[in-house]
Amino acid sequence: MTLLITVAGRDFALACSDLRITAEINKRIVIQDEHFNKHILFARDNLNANISFTGVARWRRGLQTINLYDVISESLARAPAGIKLGPLCIHLIDDIEVAFQAPVFRGVDKWLELHLLSRHSAIGVPMIMVISNYRKVAPWSQSGSEDALEWEGAHKGYNIYFKVFADDTDVIFGGSDQFVPDADRTRIKGIVSRGADAFDVSRLASAIIKAAARRTSVIGSQAVSMVFPESGYIDTNLWNRTANSIIGFVPRMVMPNGTMMGPSQFPVQLALITDGYLPRHSLFFRSIVQDAFPRRRDRRLIRRHSKGLAIPGLMGLLSLNLFGQVEDGYTDFGLNSSG
């Protein structure tokens, strides 16, 4: 079971997870995959959202291998147009339960928890929904406060917790969070409440996951984060370096028309960061800068550069590649569709 860290910040929301999946064979934990996608991005009706999950991730149906991110993606793609978030949650649970009818699950506990992190253009603040078949109480630090916009429900053995983070911040842990000490929980909640940016929060979340991985083999040491800034592009920080370029890893995406893309790879050039400035909640390029420039002074100069237009993150580059344009305020590197 993986480790999820989901954050509602002051002007961003972030989802972080490790990338390992395991199986218990003859009472031993066996690593099956160290680079497994656990994030599904989707958009519909002015809602941008990410689903991350912990628990059952992959199983067999006869000769076919089933990945949970495929089940979730196909459910989102089939959801009726105009469906609201609550009914969409019920629709998703129903489809997951159908997929769990495979013979391999007979007599086996199917532990599962989903963190649905979203921002709606008409609301402008983070919303988090936790769907779990083992969690019994709401995960919020201040659950039940009079000013909180909260809701709880249940469906087919899953407890559903929903909260709109209008004025407060929080960090929610899911999965194998028993391996996260209280000191780490306090530290990350502290920097979020004090207004840390998404990059610093993602670095600390990754460090917490890496430390937890040293305590158990069910958690992988590598982590990936997805950020939803208050304005601008969604961004991610998973990439790898090759001899000729940098390869960004794009998670599964479900478009508003039901089209699915990824998980996939996307090549980029580090030289792109010379064409503008990095937005406050940039993850992709800032993580590359952190790795490529060992001197703190160099990294500080790049971070403080504020001339020109904003540099889009990986999702912005993908938009430029697919549609030939970027949002206002972002540089298109001279590659827009009219140029």
Phi, psi and chi 1 to 4 in degrees:
 res  aa     phi    psi   chi1   chi2   chi3   chi4
   1 MET       -  129.1 -176.5  177.6  -73.5      -
   2 THR   -77.4  179.5 -166.4      -      -      -
   3 LEU  -116.7  125.5  177.4   60.0      -      -
   4 LEU  -108.8  139.5  -58.6 -179.2      -      -
   5 ILE  -130.5  114.6  -57.9  177.4      -      -
   6 THR  -118.6  130.4  -55.7      -      -      -
   7 VAL  -123.7  132.2  178.5      -      -      -
   8 ALA  -108.1  103.9      -      -      -      -
   9 GLY   -95.4 -173.3      -      -      -      -
  10 ARG   -75.1  -36.9  -62.6 -157.5  177.8  -80.0
  11 ASP  -137.3   28.1   54.4   -4.2      -      -
  12 PHE  -161.2  164.4   72.3   92.8      -      -
  13 ALA  -132.7  145.9      -      -      -      -
  14 LEU  -143.3  140.8  179.8  139.7      -      -
  15 ALA  -122.9  128.3      -      -      -      -
  16 CYS  -129.7  141.7 -175.7      -      -      -
  17 SER  -150.0  161.6   76.0      -      -      -
  18 ASP   -82.3  179.2   73.8  -71.7      -      -
  19 LEU  -118.8    8.4  -60.6  171.9      -      -
  20 ARG   -94.6  142.0  174.9  179.8  -68.3  176.0
  21 ILE  -123.7  146.0   59.8  171.4      -      -
  22 THR  -133.4  168.6   61.6      -      -      -
  23 ALA  -138.7  148.7      -      -      -      -
  24 GLU   -96.3  114.4 -175.1  175.2  -17.2      -
  25 ILE  -124.6  120.4  -59.4  175.6      -      -
  26 ASN    53.0   43.7  -64.3  -33.5      -      -
  27 LYS    64.9   19.9  -61.7 -176.2  177.9 -179.7
  28 ARG  -120.2  142.1  -65.9  178.3   60.2 -111.1
  29 ILE   -82.4  120.0  -60.5  -61.7      -      -
  30 VAL  -113.7  125.9  177.5      -      -      -
  31 ILE   -75.5  126.9  -62.3  171.5      -      -
  32 GLN  -101.8  -33.9  -65.8 -173.0  -46.3      -
  33 ASP  -158.6  134.3 -163.7  -27.9      -      -
  34 GLU  -101.4   -1.2  -69.1  -80.4   26.0      -
  35 HIS  -136.1   48.9  -56.2  -77.6      -      -
  36 PHE   -90.9  130.6 -169.3   82.9      -      -
  37 ASN   -72.0  126.3  174.1   57.1      -      -
  38 LYS  -123.7   20.8  -60.9  175.2 -175.5  176.8
  39 HIS  -130.1  135.3  -65.7  -97.1      -      -
  40 ILE  -127.0  116.1  -58.2   99.0      -      -
  41 LEU   -89.2  139.5  -77.3  173.0      -      -
  42 PHE  -149.5  159.2   70.8   96.0      -      -
  43 ALA  -140.2  141.8      -      -      -      -
  44 ARG  -167.9  138.6   58.1  169.1   56.1 -122.9
  45 ASP    48.0   54.3  -59.4  -31.6      -      -
  46 ASN    66.7   14.6  -61.8  -44.9      -      -
  47 LEU  -110.8  125.2  179.7   79.2      -      -
  48 ASN  -109.4  132.3  -70.6  -44.6      -      -
  49 ALA  -147.5  160.1      -      -      -      -
  50 ASN  -133.6  133.7  176.3   78.4      -      -
  51 ILE  -109.7  121.9  -66.1  178.5      -      -
  52 SER  -113.4  155.3   52.9      -      -      -
  53 PHE  -143.4  156.7   57.3   87.0      -      -
  54 THR  -139.5  146.3  177.5      -      -      -
  55 GLY   117.3 -137.2      -      -      -      -
  56 VAL   -62.2  125.9  177.4      -      -      -
  57 ALA  -120.8  -31.7      -      -      -      -
  58 ARG  -151.3  142.4  173.8 -171.6  -71.7  168.3
  59 TRP  -155.0  174.7   62.6   94.2      -      -
  60 ARG  -108.9  140.0  -58.7  -77.7  -65.5 -178.7
  61 ARG  -125.8   94.9 -178.4 -173.1  -65.5  149.9
  62 GLY    66.6 -122.4      -      -      -      -
  63 LEU   -92.1   -0.6  -61.3  177.4      -      -
  64 GLN   -96.6  136.2 -175.6 -178.6   12.0      -
  65 THR   -93.5  127.1  -62.2      -      -      -
  66 ILE  -108.9  127.4  -52.4  -63.6      -      -
  67 ASN  -103.9  136.4  -67.6  -48.1      -      -
  68 LEU   -61.2  -34.6 -177.7   63.5      -      -
  69 TYR   -66.0  -25.1   64.5   76.6      -      -
  70 ASP   -71.5  -42.3  -71.9  -34.5      -      -
  71 VAL   -60.7  -46.9  174.5      -      -      -
  72 ILE   -64.5  -45.8  -65.7  173.2      -      -
  73 SER   -61.2  -45.2  -57.3      -      -      -
  74 GLU   -66.2  -35.1  -69.7  164.1    7.0      -
  75 SER   -64.7  -45.1  176.4      -      -      -
  76 LEU   -62.7  -40.0  -65.3  171.3      -      -
  77 ALA   -66.9  -31.5      -      -      -      -
  78 ARG   -85.5  -12.8  -72.1 -166.2  -55.6  -93.0
  79 ALA   -59.3  139.7      -      -      -      -
  80 PRO   -60.2  148.1  -19.9   31.4      -      -
  81 ALA   -61.9  139.2      -      -      -      -
  82 GLY    81.3    2.1      -      -      -      -
  83 ILE   -65.5  138.3 -170.3  171.5      -      -
  84 LYS   -83.4  170.1  -57.6  -57.9 -178.7 -176.1
  85 LEU   -63.2  -41.9 -166.6   56.7      -      -
  86 GLY   -61.7  -55.8      -      -      -      -
  87 PRO   -59.4  -32.7  -26.3   35.1      -      -
  88 LEU   -62.9  -38.6  178.8   65.0      -      -
  89 CYS   -61.8  -45.0  161.8      -      -      -
  90 ILE   -63.5  -44.3  -59.2  -57.8      -      -
  91 HIS   -57.3  -42.5  170.8   82.9      -      -
  92 LEU   -66.8  -44.5 -178.6   58.4      -      -
  93 ILE   -60.1  -44.4  -68.8  173.0      -      -
  94 ASP   -58.1  -44.4  -72.2  -17.6      -      -
  95 ASP   -68.7  -36.9  -75.9  -12.7      -      -
  96 ILE   -65.0  -42.7  -70.7  173.1      -      -
  97 GLU   -64.6  -35.3  -79.9  -59.8  -66.9      -
  98 VAL   -63.0  -44.0  169.4      -      -      -
  99 ALA   -65.2  -29.1      -      -      -      -
 100 PHE   -79.4    4.3  -80.7  171.0      -      -
 101 GLN   -81.7    4.4  -62.2  -53.5  -52.1      -
 102 ALA   -60.6  145.1      -      -      -      -
 103 PRO   -55.6  -28.5  -25.6   34.2      -      -
 104 VAL   -61.2  -20.7   68.3      -      -      -
 105 PHE   -94.1    0.3  -70.7  121.1      -      -
 106 ARG   -64.6  120.9  -70.5  174.3 -176.9  167.8
 107 GLY    75.9   11.6      -      -      -      -
 108 VAL  -117.0  137.1  177.3      -      -      -
 109 ASP   -70.5  130.1  -69.2  -33.6      -      -
 110 LYS  -106.1   78.6  -55.6  178.9  -69.3  -67.4
 111 TRP   -70.4  134.1  -56.7  114.9      -      -
 112 LEU  -156.4  137.8 -177.7   63.6      -      -
 113 GLU  -141.5  132.8  179.5  164.5  -64.4      -
 114 LEU  -112.9  138.0  -49.3  179.1      -      -
 115 HIS  -112.0  113.5  -72.3 -165.3      -      -
 116 LEU  -103.1  108.8 -164.7  159.6      -      -
 117 LEU  -106.5  128.6  176.8   66.1      -      -
 118 SER  -147.1  160.3   62.0      -      -      -
 119 ARG  -136.3  134.5  -65.2 -173.3   73.4  100.3
 120 HIS  -110.4  136.0 -166.6  -75.8      -      -
 121 SER   -61.0  -27.9   60.1      -      -      -
 122 ALA   -83.5  -12.9      -      -      -      -
 123 ILE  -108.9  -47.9  -61.2  174.9      -      -
 124 GLY    78.6    9.7      -      -      -      -
 125 VAL  -128.2  158.8  -64.1      -      -      -
 126 PRO   -65.6  144.0  -19.9   31.7      -      -
 127 MET  -127.0  135.1  -60.5 -178.0  -67.6      -
 128 ILE  -127.3  131.2  -63.0  177.3      -      -
 129 MET  -120.2  128.7  177.9  179.7  -73.5      -
 130 VAL  -112.6  123.7  174.1      -      -      -
 131 ILE  -117.1  117.9  -55.0  168.7      -      -
 132 SER  -144.0  139.7  177.9      -      -      -
 133 ASN  -100.1   11.4   62.5    8.3      -      -
 134 TYR  -133.3  -20.3   62.6   84.9      -      -
 135 ARG   -76.3  134.9 -173.3 -174.8  -67.6  -88.9
 136 LYS  -109.8  -15.5  -56.5  -58.6 -179.3 -175.9
 137 VAL  -130.5  156.5  -64.2      -      -      -
 138 ALA   -62.1  144.4      -      -      -      -
 139 PRO   -85.1   -4.6   31.4  -34.2      -      -
 140 TRP   -71.4  145.6  -28.8  120.0      -      -
 141 SER   -65.6  -34.7  -65.9      -      -      -
 142 GLN  -121.9   46.1  -60.5  175.7  -12.8      -
 143 SER   -59.8  137.2  178.7      -      -      -
 144 GLY    93.3    0.5      -      -      -      -
 145 SER   -66.0  148.2   62.4      -      -      -
 146 GLU   -63.8  -31.3  -67.0 -177.8    0.1      -
 147 ASP   -87.6   -7.4  -63.5  -28.3      -      -
 148 ALA   -75.8  141.6      -      -      -      -
 149 LEU   -97.1   91.2  -59.4  173.2      -      -
 150 GLU  -126.2  155.8  -60.5 -179.4   32.9      -
 151 TRP  -150.8  144.4  176.4   86.1      -      -
 152 GLU  -132.0  147.8  -65.7 -176.1   16.0      -
 153 GLY  -158.5 -175.6      -      -      -      -
 154 ALA  -150.9  150.9      -      -      -      -
 155 HIS  -159.6  121.2 -179.0   65.8      -      -
 156 LYS    52.0   42.8  -69.6 -172.3  175.9  179.2
 157 GLY    87.2    0.5      -      -      -      -
 158 TYR  -105.3  130.7  -69.6   80.3      -      -
 159 ASN   -89.6  139.3  -69.6  -41.2      -      -
 160 ILE  -121.6  126.0  -53.5  165.6      -      -
 161 TYR  -124.8  131.8  -51.9   96.8      -      -
 162 PHE  -134.7  139.1  176.6   74.3      -      -
 163 LYS  -148.3  139.0 -177.8  171.9 -179.7  178.2
 164 VAL  -100.4  122.3  178.5      -      -      -
 165 PHE   -95.0   80.6  -71.4   84.0      -      -
 166 ALA   -75.4  -45.5      -      -      -      -
 167 ASP  -127.0   -7.3  -61.1  -48.8      -      -
 168 ASP  -118.5  169.1   52.9  -14.5      -      -
 169 THR  -119.9  162.1   64.5      -      -      -
 170 ASP  -165.8  162.8 -152.4  -12.6      -      -
 171 VAL  -130.4  124.1 -179.6      -      -      -
 172 ILE  -112.2  131.2  -64.3  117.2      -      -
 173 PHE  -105.9  144.6  -66.7   84.7      -      -
 174 GLY  -140.7  158.1      -      -      -      -
 175 GLY    82.6 -131.7      -      -      -      -
 176 SER   -82.2   54.1  -60.5      -      -      -
 177 ASP   -79.3   -3.0   61.4  -17.2      -      -
 178 GLN   -67.1  -13.9   68.4  -90.3   29.7      -
 179 PHE   -93.6    7.7  -62.7  102.4      -      -
 180 VAL  -105.2  113.7  179.6      -      -      -
 181 PRO   -68.9  159.3   23.2  -31.3      -      -
 182 ASP   -60.0  -33.4  -69.8  -19.1      -      -
 183 ALA   -62.3  -39.6      -      -      -      -
 184 ASP   -68.7  -38.8  -75.4  -12.0      -      -
 185 ARG   -63.1  -44.8  -62.2  170.3 -172.3 -100.0
 186 THR   -64.3  -40.2  -59.8      -      -      -
 187 ARG   -64.3  -48.2 -175.3 -178.3  177.1 -165.6
 188 ILE   -70.8  -36.6 -168.2  169.5      -      -
 189 LYS   -65.3  -32.5  -70.2 -174.6  178.2 -175.7
 190 GLY   -66.9  -45.1      -      -      -      -
 191 ILE   -72.0  -30.1   72.0  165.3      -      -
 192 VAL   -67.5  -45.3  170.8      -      -      -
 193 SER   -66.4  -26.7   66.4      -      -      -
 194 ARG   -86.7   -0.2  -68.6 -167.9  -65.1  -88.9
 195 GLY    96.1   22.8      -      -      -      -
 196 ALA   -60.2  151.1      -      -      -      -
 197 ASP   -80.7  169.9   61.4   39.7      -      -
 198 ALA   -62.9  -34.7      -      -      -      -
 199 PHE   -65.3  -47.0  177.4   68.3      -      -
 200 ASP   -65.3  -37.0  -72.7  -23.2      -      -
 201 VAL   -66.3  -41.0  172.4      -      -      -
 202 SER   -65.6  -37.2   70.2      -      -      -
 203 ARG   -64.4  -43.1  -73.3 -172.2   66.6 -159.7
 204 LEU   -68.5  -40.2 -178.9   52.5      -      -
 205 ALA   -60.4  -42.1      -      -      -      -
 206 SER   -63.8  -39.3  -64.8      -      -      -
 207 ALA   -65.4  -38.1      -      -      -      -
 208 ILE   -64.9  -42.6  -70.5  172.2      -      -
 209 ILE   -64.5  -42.7  -72.6  175.6      -      -
 210 LYS   -62.8  -41.0 -171.3  172.3 -176.4  177.1
 211 ALA   -66.0  -40.2      -      -      -      -
 212 ALA   -64.8  -33.3      -      -      -      -
 213 ALA   -64.6  -26.2      -      -      -      -
 214 ARG   -74.6  -15.2  -68.2 -165.9  -70.0  -92.2
 215 ARG   -96.6  -17.3  -57.3 -178.9 -176.8  105.7
 216 THR  -156.0  149.1  175.5      -      -      -
 217 SER   -85.9   -5.8   58.8      -      -      -
 218 VAL   -79.2  -11.7  -59.7      -      -      -
 219 ILE  -111.7  134.2  -61.3  173.0      -      -
 220 GLY   -86.0  156.3      -      -      -      -
 221 SER   -82.2  -18.0   60.2      -      -      -
 222 GLN   -94.6  139.5 -172.5  176.9   14.7      -
 223 ALA  -129.8  158.2      -      -      -      -
 224 VAL  -134.6  143.7   59.4      -      -      -
 225 SER  -122.4  148.3  -66.8      -      -      -
 226 MET  -120.8  132.4  -56.3  -65.7  -55.0      -
 227 VAL  -119.1  139.4   64.9      -      -      -
 228 PHE  -114.0   97.4  -70.9   71.4      -      -
 229 PRO   -73.3  162.4   26.7  -32.2      -      -
 230 GLU   -58.9  -35.4 -170.9  173.1   46.3      -
 231 SER  -142.9  152.6   60.5      -      -      -
 232 GLY    98.2 -167.6      -      -      -      -
 233 TYR   -81.7  144.7  -77.4  105.5      -      -
 234 ILE   -61.2  146.3  -60.5  166.7      -      -
 235 ASP  -141.4  161.3 -155.8    4.5      -      -
 236 THR  -140.5  163.6 -177.5      -      -      -
 237 ASN  -123.0   20.0   62.4   -8.5      -      -
 238 LEU   -95.5  120.8 -173.7   59.7      -      -
 239 TRP  -156.4  168.8   56.9  -84.9      -      -
 240 ASN  -146.2  152.9 -165.4   13.9      -      -
 241 ARG  -103.2  134.6 -169.7 -175.0  -59.8  -84.2
 242 THR  -112.0 -177.2   69.0      -      -      -
 243 ALA   -65.5  -28.9      -      -      -      -
 244 ASN  -113.3  -18.9  -58.6  -44.9      -      -
 245 SER  -159.9 -178.0   65.4      -      -      -
 246 ILE  -107.6  132.9  -67.3  166.9      -      -
 247 ILE  -107.5  115.3  -56.7  -62.4      -      -
 248 GLY   -88.6  144.1      -      -      -      -
 249 PHE  -106.8  118.1  -67.3   92.2      -      -
 250 VAL   -96.8  130.4 -178.5      -      -      -
 251 PRO   -73.9  178.8   30.2  -36.7      -      -
 252 ARG   -62.4  136.0  168.9   62.0   56.4   82.0
 253 MET  -129.0  139.6  -65.0 -171.2  -66.3      -
 254 VAL  -117.8  114.8 -177.5      -      -      -
 255 MET   -77.3  163.3  -57.0  -57.7 -174.6      -
 256 PRO   -57.2  -28.2  -27.5   35.6      -      -
 257 ASN   -86.5    5.3   62.8    0.6      -      -
 258 GLY    92.7   -6.7      -      -      -      -
 259 THR   -67.0  137.1  -58.9      -      -      -
 260 MET  -108.7  142.7  -69.4 -176.0  -72.5      -
 261 MET  -133.8  148.1  -63.5  178.2   57.8      -
 262 GLY    72.5 -174.6      -      -      -      -
 263 PRO   -58.3  143.6  -18.2   30.7      -      -
 264 SER  -149.1  174.5   56.5      -      -      -
 265 GLN  -116.1  150.8  -59.1  179.3    8.1      -
 266 PHE  -142.9  115.9 -170.6   82.3      -      -
 267 PRO   -78.6  140.0   27.3  -32.7      -      -
 268 VAL  -138.4  167.9  -62.1      -      -      -
 269 GLN  -116.7  134.5  -61.9  -66.2  -32.4      -
 270 LEU   -61.9  -28.3 -178.3   58.7      -      -
 271 ALA   -61.4  -15.8      -      -      -      -
 272 LEU   -62.6  -24.9  -67.3  176.1      -      -
 273 ILE   -73.3   -6.5   66.3  170.6      -      -
 274 THR   -84.1   -3.9   63.2      -      -      -
 275 ASP   -95.8    0.1 -158.3   56.2      -      -
 276 GLY  -177.3 -151.1      -      -      -      -
 277 TYR  -123.2  157.1   70.4   91.4      -      -
 278 LEU   -86.4  124.6  -64.7  174.3      -      -
 279 PRO   -60.6  161.1  -18.9   30.6      -      -
 280 ARG   -54.3  -41.6  169.1  172.2  160.9   75.4
 281 HIS  -104.5   27.2  -64.5  -56.5      -      -
 282 SER   -63.5  133.3  169.5      -      -      -
 283 LEU  -109.9  -48.4  -73.0 -171.4      -      -
 284 PHE   -63.0  -59.6 -175.7   71.6      -      -
 285 PHE   -71.8  -32.3  -80.3  115.1      -      -
 286 ARG   -67.8  -34.6  -77.8 -176.9   65.0  177.9
 287 SER   -68.5  -33.5   63.4      -      -      -
 288 ILE   -69.5  -43.3  -65.8  172.0      -      -
 289 VAL   -59.7  -41.4  166.4      -      -      -
 290 GLN   -58.3  -37.1 -175.1   75.1   22.5      -
 291 ASP   -82.5  -37.5  178.0   79.6      -      -
 292 ALA   -82.5  -23.7      -      -      -      -
 293 PHE  -117.7   96.6  -65.2   89.4      -      -
 294 PRO   -66.8  -25.7   21.9  -31.6      -      -
 295 ARG   -81.2  127.1  -67.3 -157.8  -49.4  169.5
 296 ARG   -60.0  -34.9 -176.7  177.3  -62.1  178.5
 297 ARG   -61.7  -42.5  177.8  177.9  179.5  -84.4
 298 ASP   -63.8  -42.8  -65.0  -25.3      -      -
 299 ARG   -64.8  -38.6  -62.4 -162.3  -58.7  -93.5
 300 ARG   -64.9  -40.4 -171.5 -177.2  -60.6  116.2
 301 LEU   -63.6  -40.7  -72.1  173.6      -      -
 302 ILE   -66.6  -42.8  -67.7  171.8      -      -
 303 ARG   -66.1  -34.2  -70.2  176.6   62.1  169.5
 304 ARG   -86.5  -10.5  -69.7 -179.0  177.1  177.5
 305 HIS   -62.9  128.1  179.2   71.1      -      -
 306 SER  -131.2   15.8   58.0      -      -      -
 307 LYS   -91.1  154.2  -65.4 -178.7  179.4 -179.9
 308 GLY    81.8 -157.2      -      -      -      -
 309 LEU   -97.3  161.5  -62.5  172.0      -      -
 310 ALA   -69.0  145.3      -      -      -      -
 311 ILE   -89.2  120.7  -61.0  169.4      -      -
 312 PRO   -68.3  147.3   26.8  -33.9      -      -
 313 GLY   -77.1 -161.1      -      -      -      -
 314 LEU   -61.5  -39.5 -173.7   61.9      -      -
 315 MET   -69.1  -33.1  -64.3  -57.4  164.3      -
 316 GLY   -67.0  -41.0      -      -      -      -
 317 LEU   -64.1  -37.4  -66.1  177.5      -      -
 318 LEU   -64.9  -41.5 -176.0   62.2      -      -
 319 SER   -61.8  -41.0  174.7      -      -      -
 320 LEU   -63.0  -39.8 -178.2   61.5      -      -
 321 ASN   -70.0  -38.6 -177.2   66.6      -      -
 322 LEU   -83.1  -40.8  -67.8  175.8      -      -
 323 PHE  -115.9   -5.1  -52.0  113.0      -      -
 324 GLY    73.7   18.9      -      -      -      -
 325 GLN  -156.9  161.9   59.1 -173.8   10.3      -
 326 VAL  -128.5  168.9  -69.0      -      -      -
 327 GLU   -66.7  158.6  -64.9  179.7    3.2      -
 328 ASP   -58.6  140.0  -69.2  -17.2      -      -
 329 GLY    95.1   -6.9      -      -      -      -
 330 TYR  -112.0  144.9  -75.5   85.6      -      -
 331 THR   -76.2  142.3  177.1      -      -      -
 332 ASP  -105.8    8.7   58.5   18.7      -      -
 333 PHE    58.1   22.6  -49.0  104.6      -      -
 334 GLY    73.8   18.3      -      -      -      -
 335 LEU  -112.7   14.8  -59.0  174.6      -      -
 336 ASN   -66.3  164.1   65.2   70.6      -      -
 337 SER   -66.7  -20.2   56.6      -      -      -
 338 SER   -94.0   -6.6   61.9      -      -      -
 339 GLY   -90.9      -      -      -      -      -
